[in-house]
Amino acid sequence: MSMYSLKEGEFAVKTARRVVEEFMEKKEISSIAFPGRFYEKSGVFTTISTYPAKELRGCIGYPEPVLPLAEALVQSALSAAFSDPRFPPLRKEELDHVVFEVSILTPPEEIKVTKRKDILKEVKIGVHGLIAERGFYRGLLLPQVPVEWNWSVEEFLSQTCWKAGLPMDCWLDENTKIYRFSAEIFEEEEPRGKIRRKEIED
């Protein structure tokens, strides 16, 4: 994935907030003129956190590039605000007390190794996000999560399995597929404030 500019990142984050606020106000969204690159297919996640505590308030997205970024961004923002099953729908009075973050993802690639333990060498904290998949079970954690929780690679793999509803050591089972991806992340510094590129190097 070629780098998105800060200007494109600012547009993505402002659009995520805009569609949530518009939908809250009017139950519909006016048309948006997206930059050209936003019509290319891409995975994307919108994360909403409380401010200043930075506690998760909603996070939903598309792991794979199945939709144009423009469409996936709008849907992920609305879903993060109103459809995350872990939280009640976002309320109007919360809008001044939450920050929006958008993660634009590279396509996931399966990690293939001869010995399962070698997966540990293929994952870099602060660079990779992970997906664990077995049958109908699937879970994803973004690259920023293990940094925020100060996890080791093994803890990151275990927590991704747990997120999928699988045993925490399922990454050692060859019937479990483990995928990695990277992300470019843009976030509001404060509600409706300056938007920056988030650096998550461990």
C-alpha positions in Angstrom: 0.0 0.0 0.0 1.5 3.3 -1.0 1.5 5.9 1.8 -1.6 8.1 2.2 -0.8 11.8 2.7 -1.7 13.6 5.9 -4.2 15.6 3.8 -5.9 12.3 2.8 -5.8 11.1 6.4 -7.4 14.3 7.6 -10.1 13.9 5.0 -10.8 10.3 6.1 -11.1 11.2 9.8 -13.2 14.3 9.2 -15.4 12.3 7.0 -15.9 9.6 9.6 -17.0 12.2 12.2 -19.1 14.1 9.6 -21.2 11.1 8.6 -21.8 10.1 12.2 -22.9 13.6 13.1 -25.1 14.0 10.0 -26.8 10.6 10.5 -27.5 11.5 14.1 -29.0 14.8 13.0 -30.9 13.9 9.9 -30.9 10.0 9.7 -29.3 10.4 6.3 -25.9 11.5 4.8 -25.4 14.1 2.1 -23.2 13.3 -0.9 -19.5 13.5 -0.4 -16.8 14.4 -3.0 -14.1 11.9 -2.2 -10.5 12.2 -3.5 -9.7 9.8 -6.4 -7.8 7.2 -4.4 -10.8 6.7 -2.1 -12.5 4.9 -5.0 -9.8 2.1 -4.9 -10.8 -0.9 -2.8 -9.3 -1.0 0.7 -9.8 -2.4 4.1 -10.5 0.2 6.8 -11.5 0.5 10.5 -13.0 3.4 12.4 -12.2 3.6 16.1 -14.1 5.9 18.4 -12.6 6.6 21.9 -13.6 8.7 24.8 -11.6 11.9 25.5 -9.4 12.4 27.4 -9.6 8.9 29.0 -9.1 7.2 25.5 -11.4 4.3 26.4 -12.8 2.4 23.5 -16.3 3.5 22.5 -16.7 1.6 19.2 -14.6 0.0 16.6 -15.8 -1.7 13.4 -14.5 -2.0 9.9 -13.6 -4.1 6.9 -10.5 -6.3 7.1 -10.3 -7.0 3.4 -10.4 -4.7 0.3 -13.9 -5.7 -0.7 -15.3 -2.2 -1.1 -14.0 1.1 -2.4 -12.4 3.0 0.5 -15.1 5.7 0.3 -17.9 3.3 0.8 -16.1 1.2 3.4 -15.1 4.3 5.4 -18.7 5.6 5.6 -20.1 2.1 6.6 -17.3 1.5 9.2 -17.9 5.0 10.8 -21.6 4.4 11.1 -21.2 0.9 12.4 -18.6 2.0 15.0 -20.9 4.7 16.3 -24.2 2.8 16.2 -23.7 -0.9 15.7 -20.8 -2.1 17.8 -22.5 -4.9 19.9 -20.1 -4.2 22.8 -21.5 -0.7 23.4 -24.8 1.3 23.3 -25.3 3.6 20.2 -23.3 6.8 20.4 -25.4 9.7 21.7 -25.4 13.3 20.5 -24.2 14.6 23.9 -21.1 12.4 23.5 -19.8 14.0 20.3 -17.8 16.7 22.1 -16.2 14.0 24.3 -15.0 11.4 21.8 -12.1 11.3 19.2 -12.2 9.5 15.9 -9.4 7.4 14.5 -9.3 5.8 11.0 -7.0 2.9 10.1 -6.5 2.2 6.4 -5.3 -1.4 5.9 -3.1 -3.4 3.6 -4.7 -6.6 2.2 -4.2 -9.4 4.8 -1.6 -12.1 3.9 -1.5 -15.5 5.5 1.6 -16.4 7.5 2.8 -19.7 6.3 5.5 -21.5 8.2 6.8 -25.1 8.5 6.9 -25.0 12.3 4.0 -23.2 14.0 6.2 -21.6 16.6 8.0 -19.8 13.7 4.9 -17.6 13.4 6.5 -15.7 16.3 9.3 -14.5 14.1 6.9 -13.3 11.4 5.0 -10.8 13.5 6.4 -7.4 14.5 4.7 -5.5 17.3 3.8 -1.9 16.2 3.8 -2.9 12.5 1.4 -5.8 12.1 -2.2 -6.4 12.9 -3.5 -10.0 13.1 -6.4 -12.1 12.0 -7.1 -15.5 13.4 -9.4 -17.8 11.5 -10.7 -21.3 11.8 -14.0 -22.4 10.2 -16.6 -19.8 11.0 -14.6 -18.3 13.8 -12.6 -15.1 13.0 -11.1 -12.4 15.0 -9.0 -9.3 14.2 -6.8 -6.9 16.3 -5.4 -3.8 14.8 -1.6 -3.0 15.0 -2.1 -0.3 17.7 -3.7 -2.8 20.1 -0.6 -4.8 21.3 1.4 -1.5 21.7 -1.4 0.0 23.9 -1.5 -3.1 26.0 2.3 -3.7 26.0 1.9 -7.3 24.7 4.6 -9.6 23.5 4.1 -11.3 20.1 2.9 -14.5 21.8 0.3 -12.5 23.9 -0.8 -10.7 20.7 -1.4 -14.0 18.9 -3.2 -15.5 21.9 -5.4 -12.4 22.3 -6.3 -12.5 18.6 -7.3 -16.2 18.9 -9.4 -15.2 22.0 -11.1 -12.4 20.0 -12.1 -15.0 17.4 -13.7 -17.1 20.1 -11.0 -19.7 19.9 -8.7 -21.2 22.5 -5.8 -18.8 23.2 -3.2 -21.3 22.0 -5.0 -22.0 18.7 -2.4 -20.2 16.7 -0.2 -23.3 17.3 -2.8 -25.5 15.5 -2.2 -25.8 11.8 -6.0 -25.8 11.3 -6.0 -22.1 12.4 -5.0 -19.6 9.7 -3.1 -16.5 10.9 -3.0 -13.5 8.7 -1.0 -10.3 9.2 -1.6 -6.8 7.7 -0.3 -3.3 8.4 -2.2 0.0 8.6 -1.8 3.7 8.2 -3.6 5.4 11.1 -4.9 8.9 11.4 -6.5 10.3 14.6 -8.0 13.5 16.1 -5.7 14.9 18.9 -8.9 16.1 20.6 -12.6 16.2 19.7 -12.8 18.1 16.3 -9.2 19.0 16.8 -6.0 18.7 14.8 -5.5 15.4 13.0 -2.2 13.6 13.0 -0.7 10.5 11.6 -0.4 8.0 14.5 3.0 6.4 14.9 2.8 3.1 16.7 6.3 1.7 16.4 6.9 -0.5 19.5 
